Amino acid sequence: MPVITVDWWQGNDRRARREPAAGVTDVVTRVPGSPDDAVTVVVRDAAADRGGRAGRRADASRPAGDRR
């Protein structure tokens, strides 16, 4: 019974959580063949001040034109 955790930046609403949960469940049922009712997906919000991206704090402002 797989349990998959998806961590993403805070600010996504309840509707947005359905997509990763449904997509991950789909992959796990197709690839290893687990039944969908055996797959648990936990979506956790992380505050941007608790992590970083590209060597910078995630809540730091980016230079103009930087889309990373």
Beta strands, then each sheet from edge to edge (+ up, - down):
strand 1: 3-9
strand 2: 40-46
strand 3: 52-53
strand 4: 56-57
sheet 1: 1+ 2+
sheet 2: 3+ 4-
end
